[in-house]
């Protein structure tokens, strides 16, 4: 049985605390994300492949599929 991939993740800005639900891309990792509230440009934390793995409520699709930390 194949694992269902969740495409919605809520990103929390570490600068201002703003939360926004976003749809994650399935064909690439998202390395940059601009907060809609404070305009801070987020980048992944060391060891994470994308902003969803660092600041989202759900890891990116490649990680959900069992990829390694360096998935993209």
Secondary structure as GFF3:
##gff-version 3
##sequence-region A 1 72
A	DSSP	beta_strand	8	12	.	.	.	ID=ss1
A	DSSP	beta_strand	19	23	.	.	.	ID=ss2
A	DSSP	beta_strand	32	34	.	.	.	ID=ss3
A	DSSP	beta_strand	41	43	.	.	.	ID=ss4
A	DSSP	alpha_helix	51	55	.	.	.	ID=ss5
A	DSSP	alpha_helix	61	64	.	.	.	ID=ss6
###
